[in-house]
Amino acid sequence: MGVTKLGERRVLLEICCGSVADAVEAEQGGADRVELCSALYLGGLTPSFGTILEAEARLTVPFVVMLRPRSGGFCYSAAEFAVMRRDAEAALAHGAEGIVFGILQEDGAVDVERSRELVKLARGRTTVFHRAFDVTPAPLAALDQLIELGVTRVLTSGQQEDSLRGAALIRQVWERASGRIQVLPGGGIDRSNLAEVIRQTGVDQIHLAALRRYADSSCAHNPALRFGAPQSPSEDVVEITDRAEVAAIVAQLREQAGP
């Protein structure tokens, strides 16, 4: 498993996965936990019910389920929030360790009331406020709100494009949290910078995707035809978690931890 020590700290490895196949590869590579989503190229959306059922059947490591009904921002309509509640109930009833969400008001502040509803719905299970945190106008005040709500963990890149650039704020968040909420750096972390992210932030867990591409030639007879928007991934390429890369990251964490 990927849990190890870096100095005196245990470092847990969470892999962001866009399918059951991703999640299985992540576990076999040594990941400690999986965040289960769909549409990673959109930043991650809610996975299908079938995906959750197969994750329950196939995984032994814990998995948390993304609740994000659409791409774009995080200020949701009543209907969208109702869908999030339904998805949360389904995920928690079928093997998920917890739920991942981020709900904001129009001004970018945390939607406290709706977040409280989801924490209550989770009934003591893990709740994660995702990188919607990174667009809140007053992140330390937002952190205090999440702590008051009883949220288990906050995922953040320190309000920067990647976690290394945001390491100073992540460190502030971690220090202010003082064990009252878990802090999970995520965004732009890979083998080249994970040691520095951990060193600068002081955290005991990291979140990343480790993807490889493989070819799907089933549409090759008509390459001019696209089924998605122009900016969507090409139909002849599929991305999946790279088990070997996950294993290499686990090995790096162990090596840095020392004996």
Buried (B, 14 or more C-beta within 10 A) or exposed (E): EBBBBBEEBEBBBBBBBBBBBBBBBBBBBBBBBBBBBBBBEBBBBBBEEEBBBBBBEBBEBBBBBBBBBBEEEBBBEEEEBEBBBBBBEBBBEBBBBBBBBBBBBEEBBBBBEBBBBBBEBBEEBBBBBBBBBBBBEEBEEBBBBBBEBBBBBBBBBBBBEBBBBBBEBBBBBBEBBEEEBBBBBBBBBBBEBBBEBBEBBBBBBBBBBBBEEEEEEEEEEEEEEEEEEEEEEEBEEBBBBBBEBBBBBBBBBBEBBEE
